Amino acid sequence: MNYKKLDEKDIAFLRDVCGEDRVILGKDIPEDFCHDEMEGQSAVPEVMVFVLNATEVSLILYYANQKQIPVTPRGQGTGLVGGAVPIYGGILMNLSKMNRILELDEENFTLTVEPGVLIMDIYDFVEAHDLYYPPNPGEKSASIGGNVATNAGGMSAVKYGVTRDYVRGLEIVTPEGDILEIGGKIAKNSSGYSLVQLVTGSEGTLAVITKIILRLLPKPKVQQSLLVPFQSLSEAIQTVPKIIKTKVIPRSIEFMTQDMLQSSEQYLGRRFPDHTGNAYLLLAFDGNSREEVEKDSDQLAELCLREGAIDAFIIDTDERNEAVWKPRSSYLEIIKASTTDMDECDVVVPISRIADYLEFSRKVEEEAGFRVRSMGHAGDGNLHIYACRDHMDETVWKEKLDEFFTKMYTRAGEIGGKVSGEHGIGLAKRRYQRELEGEDVMRLMRRIKLAFDPNEILNPGKVI
Ligand SMILES: Cc1cc2nc3c(=O)[nH]c(=O)nc-3n(C[C@H](O)[C@H](O)[C@H](O)COP(=O)(O)OP(=O)(O)OC[C@H]3O[C@@H](n4cnc5c(N)ncnc54)[C@H](O)[C@@H]3O)c2cc1C
């Protein structure tokens, strides 16, 4: 694609729409806005604009579409696949100042927000009203717009699903500048194609999201966790399908390994409460009565012990909760701090194939010659497998990394998995997605992109 470079007239137009203060020129844009949390991908936009409402977004997109100027939407830049990196320059549209909570509707159980609201602020707000917004991605300083755009997952997906399951309606601005309301405060909707579902997870390539109607639930009154050490990772993982079969549905089923806990102790400077296992399952339960939660927890503790667990520890105080969940939720920082460079597979495979897949990753690790660490959401098959460069020569690392990813994603495809369970495709996983999905599916995705964005100005170079 040939995109227009911005000139003085274009900057004057942006200043007319947003005012002088909210238009930052390339040379003055802090480096932090030129990348997200993915290592090694960075690009300076020609201009960054802070938008305040849908009208400004519409005027800018209409103009950019006429002039063939690329526009990259950005939330908080916590993405892990380079989705908010403006690789073609152009306009970086920063939505972080559209950060108002607009309406809590307690009759319809919905919360209407602007896209720049941080998810940690949503949790605080709804909890103060005895309500619950279940999606629970690790990075709480992400924006809700970014979460919707990437269909963020997290640690509550086993019981509650992912962001997509909580988006009832959206206000979007199309690349041609139309402001559209799609979906609404309704609990059911069979009225034509679900545009809400299509835009959710589209990573800023189809439309800019300017308002979100979220579905809420009543807040569960009681929660408790269970820490279960096993002799081996395969024993721990093989227990997961058996847990699912009991029909008791924990909020989370996560796995961790001993080497990960050692790194976490070094990084966090805090001892993990147990050292008997080589691998651990970490289960969380919630419900409306202590009796209900304890019954579920006891049932799964007994099952794990029958399946060979060394022990099963009930975690029911805030202090113990912090001690066991902190290493899990901080793992990305822990792994980054442990190595010179790293990259990540965020694959999802059927739950019944997690054990085979992890076994496969161990073989690939031996061939690759670099360190591989894994952890993840055992209850939904979404695994995070980290390749760590350590002291490997950079050129060798890049070659080996490419081979590693190709093998890992090809294998995921062979067993019915997908390239991304929650982080999205961005620019990092495009090639692997193309290989896994095949030409026909990619052609259909491309046609959808062109139906929304015929001039391909919105977040070009991402997803497809
Ligand atoms: C430590 C850590 C832990 C994490 N844990 C998880 C996890 O458990 N689960 C998970 O799913 N992710 C996780 N992430 C990834 C990241 O937090 C999510 O991808 C998040 O949704 C990104 O939100 P953001 O506001 O930072 O968006 P950005 O990174 O700014 O943007 C992400 C994508 O969304 C698009 N976008 C942003 N706002 C809009 C908008 N208003 N309209 C249209 N498009 C938009 C951008 O163009 C880009 O393609 C983690 C990241 C870190 C650093």
PDBQT file of the ligand as one rigid body, heavy atoms in Angstrom, charges set to zero:
ROOT
HETATM    1  C1  LIG A 501       2.049  -8.400  32.147  1.00  0.00    +0.000 C 
HETATM    2  C2  LIG A 501       0.995  -8.613  31.096  1.00  0.00    +0.000 A 
HETATM    3  C3  LIG A 501       0.021  -9.584  31.303  1.00  0.00    +0.000 A 
HETATM    4  C4  LIG A 501      -0.977  -9.776  30.341  1.00  0.00    +0.000 A 
HETATM    5  N1  LIG A 501      -1.924 -10.724  30.570  1.00  0.00    +0.000 NA
HETATM    6  C5  LIG A 501      -2.900 -10.917  29.661  1.00  0.00    +0.000 A 
HETATM    7  C6  LIG A 501      -3.893 -11.918  29.879  1.00  0.00    +0.000 A 
HETATM    8  O1  LIG A 501      -3.913 -12.591  30.902  1.00  0.00    +0.000 OA
HETATM    9  N2  LIG A 501      -4.828 -12.072  28.916  1.00  0.00    +0.000 N 
HETATM   10  C7  LIG A 501      -4.856 -11.321  27.787  1.00  0.00    +0.000 A 
HETATM   11  O2  LIG A 501      -5.744 -11.511  26.959  1.00  0.00    +0.000 OA
HETATM   12  N3  LIG A 501      -3.915 -10.379  27.547  1.00  0.00    +0.000 NA
HETATM   13  C8  LIG A 501      -2.953 -10.160  28.449  1.00  0.00    +0.000 A 
HETATM   14  N4  LIG A 501      -1.986  -9.206  28.211  1.00  0.00    +0.000 N 
HETATM   15  C9  LIG A 501      -1.985  -8.463  26.938  1.00  0.00    +0.000 C 
HETATM   16  C10 LIG A 501      -2.670  -7.072  26.947  1.00  0.00    +0.000 C 
HETATM   17  O3  LIG A 501      -2.828  -6.550  28.249  1.00  0.00    +0.000 OA
HETATM   18  C11 LIG A 501      -4.016  -7.184  26.246  1.00  0.00    +0.000 C 
HETATM   19  O4  LIG A 501      -3.808  -7.508  24.885  1.00  0.00    +0.000 OA
HETATM   20  C12 LIG A 501      -4.871  -5.909  26.321  1.00  0.00    +0.000 C 
HETATM   21  O5  LIG A 501      -6.157  -6.198  25.832  1.00  0.00    +0.000 OA
HETATM   22  C13 LIG A 501      -4.307  -4.717  25.554  1.00  0.00    +0.000 C 
HETATM   23  O6  LIG A 501      -4.994  -3.539  25.965  1.00  0.00    +0.000 OA
HETATM   24  P1  LIG A 501      -4.340  -2.104  25.728  1.00  0.00    +0.000 P 
HETATM   25  O7  LIG A 501      -5.280  -1.073  26.228  1.00  0.00    +0.000 OA
HETATM   26  O8  LIG A 501      -2.993  -2.056  26.287  1.00  0.00    +0.000 OA
HETATM   27  O9  LIG A 501      -4.328  -2.079  24.138  1.00  0.00    +0.000 OA
HETATM   28  P2  LIG A 501      -3.141  -1.722  23.137  1.00  0.00    +0.000 P 
HETATM   29  O10 LIG A 501      -1.952  -2.572  23.386  1.00  0.00    +0.000 OA
HETATM   30  O11 LIG A 501      -2.943  -0.260  23.108  1.00  0.00    +0.000 OA
HETATM   31  O12 LIG A 501      -3.823  -2.178  21.763  1.00  0.00    +0.000 OA
HETATM   32  C14 LIG A 501      -4.097  -3.526  21.505  1.00  0.00    +0.000 C 
HETATM   33  C15 LIG A 501      -4.846  -3.639  20.168  1.00  0.00    +0.000 C 
HETATM   34  O13 LIG A 501      -6.145  -3.085  20.284  1.00  0.00    +0.000 OA
HETATM   35  C16 LIG A 501      -6.339  -2.030  19.343  1.00  0.00    +0.000 C 
HETATM   36  N5  LIG A 501      -7.152  -1.023  20.034  1.00  0.00    +0.000 N 
HETATM   37  C17 LIG A 501      -6.924  -0.467  21.252  1.00  0.00    +0.000 A 
HETATM   38  N6  LIG A 501      -7.934   0.370  21.568  1.00  0.00    +0.000 NA
HETATM   39  C18 LIG A 501      -8.823   0.331  20.539  1.00  0.00    +0.000 A 
HETATM   40  C19 LIG A 501     -10.077   0.965  20.269  1.00  0.00    +0.000 A 
HETATM   41  N7  LIG A 501     -10.654   1.799  21.140  1.00  0.00    +0.000 N 
HETATM   42  N8  LIG A 501     -10.703   0.703  19.100  1.00  0.00    +0.000 NA
HETATM   43  C20 LIG A 501     -10.158  -0.153  18.204  1.00  0.00    +0.000 A 
HETATM   44  N9  LIG A 501      -8.994  -0.790  18.415  1.00  0.00    +0.000 NA
HETATM   45  C21 LIG A 501      -8.331  -0.546  19.564  1.00  0.00    +0.000 A 
HETATM   46  C22 LIG A 501      -4.943  -1.570  18.952  1.00  0.00    +0.000 C 
HETATM   47  O14 LIG A 501      -4.919  -1.034  17.650  1.00  0.00    +0.000 OA
HETATM   48  C23 LIG A 501      -4.173  -2.885  19.027  1.00  0.00    +0.000 C 
HETATM   49  O15 LIG A 501      -4.342  -3.619  17.842  1.00  0.00    +0.000 OA
HETATM   50  C24 LIG A 501      -0.977  -8.989  29.145  1.00  0.00    +0.000 A 
HETATM   51  C25 LIG A 501       0.006  -8.007  28.946  1.00  0.00    +0.000 A 
HETATM   52  C26 LIG A 501       0.982  -7.827  29.909  1.00  0.00    +0.000 A 
HETATM   53  C27 LIG A 501       2.016  -6.755  29.663  1.00  0.00    +0.000 C 
ENDROOT
TORSDOF 0
